[in-house]
């Protein structure tokens, strides 16, 4: 009898794994809304130099506590979805209620400069995360990722993938600007 039960164990384990996989496929969850332990936490401490060869300031955590709502956008020239969201980011430069800053993630400086020269630079400041350490501290696992920071320097929203007006408006409602 015990030997027969031992043969059932792999089948039960397979059933549990298959059930979890199936639940993930058929549930109505939005895969872009991935929970983050960073929500409602202060931004991680960092101090990044600007992209090598570019004029303008770098970016540090102290820059995100200035009393203004800020979007922090992790991007790279090699990221195809980053190119897709770029026109929306350019549009954001017209808004006075949101400051947009960028973190160039694991990108060669010359490629980042060429990309921004070609598409336009929507960022008030850009920090170069050449090693990916800052991205790890923020919990970034893919690009693009955008974080909404409130006026006190706390992370209030995380968006994975291409951000658009609907996602931004949802995020802004959540912080009660």
Protein Blocks (a to p, Z undefined) as FASTA:
>chain_A
ZZmmmmmmmmmmmmmmmmmmmmmmmmccdfklccdfkgopacddddddddehiacddddf
klmmnopacddddddfklmklmmmmmmmmmmmmpmkbccddddehiafklmmmmmmmnop
abfbdcddfkommmmmnopabdcddddddfkopafbdcedjddfklmmmmmmmnoZZ
